[in-house]
Amino acid sequence: MDLERIKSKIITVQGQQVILASDVANLYKVETKRINEAVKNNPDKFPEGYVITLTDNEMRSLRSKISTLENTGRGKHAKYNANCISERGLYMLATILKSPVATETTLAIIETFAKVRELSRTIAELHQHNKDEQKSMLQKSGEIISDFICSDLEPTETETTIEFNLAVLSLKHTVKRTNKNK
């Protein structure tokens, strides 16, 4: 599963990182209505925060990201506001769908959520550490970013350079990778 592809699907809605149900369906290789049916038919498994239904304003602002109906007499836009699935909701969805693709994809999505959280936390805490700790944190951040971009390659060598120029921080992190199959 391409981590960059998954990362591009993660959006923040109502203060939570989520993936649109239509994007989850695409990743699981099922129709969006199957995702929505699973949620609707199992309300006890999706407590508050597991699934978020977009508001009208959120729908308008995300309209370009959401698949809309073709103009075939049924209307131009989706009839209902889209659902978004949180990380916790994905756990439940995978158990309900019982599909190997759903399980494998959910694991990749959850790994991506974890990496995004770790990267955000590392960057936020960077200023709280000394120069040696910052170097280590920057190297780890560079490797996470590299995983998003080149997840199918193995790291062979890394190099981090940090320069402090008055109040400005300059960072260069290089990760050299080779094909995992070699």
Secondary structure, 3 states (H helix, E strand, C coil): CCHHHHHHHEEEECCEEEEEHHHHHHHHCCCHHHHHHHHHHCHHHCCECCEEECCHHHHHHHHHHCCCCCCCCCCCCCCCCCEEEEHHHHHHHHHHHCCHHHHHHHHHHHHHHHHHHHHHHHHHHHHHCCHHHHHHHHHHHHHHHHHHHCCCEEEEEEEEEEEEECCEEEEEEEEEEEECCC
